[in-house]
Amino acid sequence: MITKTVSIRELLRNSKLLDDYDYVEVENKKTHEYKGIFISAKYADEFKQYLTTRKKQQIDQKLDRLRKFAGKGKIEERFSELSSSQIRKQMAEEKYGE
């Protein structure tokens, strides 16, 4: 792969750099702070697919962790016909009295 590191200013002045290289690394030349990369158009679709797949995997992992706990909490029979506010009221009355 052909790459180059450029400053933001260089990239703004000469956007043709994106056509000449596979990807261009951008950094702040004064502070040497890495800002990111620009990918050439020939790799853009492939990279978009990769990001979409990776994001889906991350979401699935989070959902799997949540699914472990889904359905674990069961409502006691005495609360089955009550709304959430009525349940809270009854719990408070039982705990603290009237």
C-alpha positions in Angstrom: 0.0 0.0 0.0 1.2 3.5 -0.8 0.8 5.9 2.0 1.8 9.4 3.0 1.6 11.6 6.1 0.4 15.1 5.5 -0.7 18.1 7.5 -4.3 19.4 7.3 -3.2 22.4 5.5 -1.4 20.3 2.8 -4.5 18.2 2.3 -6.7 21.3 1.9 -4.4 22.9 -0.6 -3.8 19.7 -2.6 -6.7 17.3 -2.5 -5.2 15.4 -5.4 -3.1 13.6 -2.8 -6.1 11.4 -2.2 -5.9 10.1 -5.7 -2.2 9.4 -5.7 -2.1 7.3 -2.5 -4.1 4.3 -1.1 -4.6 6.3 2.1 -3.3 9.5 3.6 -2.5 9.9 7.3 -3.3 13.4 8.6 -1.4 14.9 11.5 -1.0 18.3 13.0 2.6 19.2 12.1 3.1 21.6 15.0 1.9 19.3 17.8 2.5 16.0 16.0 -1.1 15.0 17.0 -2.5 12.2 14.8 -5.9 13.4 13.4 -6.9 10.4 11.3 -6.8 9.0 7.8 -8.4 9.5 4.4 -8.9 6.5 2.3 -8.8 6.5 -1.5 -12.0 5.9 -3.4 -11.0 2.4 -4.5 -11.0 1.2 -0.9 -14.0 3.2 0.3 -16.8 0.6 -0.3 -14.7 -2.2 1.2 -14.0 -0.1 4.3 -17.7 0.9 4.7 -18.7 -2.7 4.6 -16.0 -3.5 7.3 -17.3 -0.7 9.5 -20.9 -1.8 9.1 -20.0 -5.4 10.0 -17.9 -4.3 13.0 -20.7 -2.0 14.3 -23.2 -4.9 13.9 -20.9 -7.2 15.9 -20.5 -4.7 18.7 -24.3 -4.2 18.9 -24.8 -8.0 18.9 -22.3 -8.4 21.7 -24.1 -5.8 23.9 -27.4 -7.4 23.2 -26.0 -10.9 24.2 -24.9 -9.4 27.5 -28.3 -8.0 28.1 -30.1 -11.1 27.1 -28.5 -13.0 29.9 -30.6 -10.9 32.3 -33.8 -10.6 30.3 -36.7 -12.3 31.8 -34.9 -13.0 35.1 -37.1 -10.6 37.1 -40.5 -12.1 37.9 -43.4 -10.3 39.4 -44.8 -11.7 42.5 -48.4 -13.0 42.3 -49.7 -10.3 44.7 -48.5 -7.6 42.2 -49.8 -9.2 39.0 -52.9 -7.0 38.6 -51.3 -3.7 39.7 -49.7 -0.9 37.7 -46.1 0.2 38.4 -47.2 3.2 40.5 -49.6 1.0 42.5 -46.8 -1.5 43.1 -44.5 1.2 44.4 -47.2 2.5 46.6 -47.9 -0.9 48.1 -44.2 -1.6 48.6 -43.8 1.7 50.4 -46.8 1.0 52.6 -45.5 -2.5 53.5 -42.0 -1.2 54.2 -42.8 2.0 56.1 -46.4 1.7 57.0 -49.1 4.2 56.2 
